[in-house]
Amino acid sequence: MIEVGVVLLMGVFAALTIQSSLLRLSIVYLAVFSLLAAFLYLLYAAPELAIAEAVIGSGLVPLLYLAALKQTRVYTIAVVSEGQRDSITDRVIFEVERSKALEEIKAFFERREFEVQVVFVNVALEEALKQEEYDLVVERDEKGIAVYTDEQSYVMVELELMFQMHGTDAALRFIRYSPGEAV
Amino acid sequence: MIEQRDETSVQEDSIVSIITGLLYPFIIVFGIYIILNGHDTPGGGFQGGAILAVLFIGRYLVAHSDDFDIHRAHNVEKVLLAILILVPVVFVFGSLSRSYPQLNQVYLVFMNLLIGFKVALGLTIVVFRYAFFEDR
């Protein structure tokens, strides 16, 4: 009787592993699935196999997948404010972090398995665009948020297309530039 | 006022590293127990070795240490493989098992130890090679 319950639970976790939208969560579900499989082996009187399954299925394999996930890139979005230096205040940070446009940009890159981090930098726009470590530069002014996109990058074209088709925030603008040129 | 996060502070997690630091001794003892007691309880060289490998790999993931010398580990693993082939050849074909039956227990434990360390090193090398030399 208890075997049936364990097998059903294994099915549930297998489905969760496939259906979950976050890869990290999938890894955890897969580990639980392996642990249940180990318990099932124990019920069928195969303790040697149960130990091997528990160690490999919920120890080694998740760690291997996590090491693989670590290889994914961190995507850095730099936010600058219009005007002179030191124009980033708590108010600006508050407004930008709660804006719908930034939410949607972050969601766009998270769907592509990037680790998104947002930094607020207190430099002029031209300096931020020159920095190699910022993958995307966003400028905030009174009219809203301007995204500076590299015209060579197809990911940016996709992002722009997505906002044109079902973007909701009218305050978002896209400005194309080619690296190496003045804006 | 200004939010600035550098990469190290984002990736390091003190809760995880402290808890795994507390767990390390228990994992080592558990792995060695499974290797040493493998001949009469469930477990054995492979399972215990895999537990020890999880320890090394987990240490890499938590502490981001890159002080693990893969080439030295590879050499040690080759030596272990040579001993692993030599010992049964000497023990079985030299008919030591028949002339000294009290050696059987020692032989089993020794072979389990060899297999355990070889599996631990092998699995660790596989994952480390992947983690360090795969293109980012």
Interface residues (C-beta under 8 A of the other chain):
Chain A: P47 E48 A50 I51 A52 V55 I56 G59 L60 L63 L64 L66 A67 A68 K70 Q71 R73 V74 I88 T89 D90 I93 Q117 V118 V119 F120 V121 N122
Chain B: M1 I2 E3 Q4 R5 E7 V10 I34 P42 G43 G44 F46 Q47 A50 I51 A53 V54 I57 G58 Y60 L61 L123 V127 Y130 A131 E134 R136
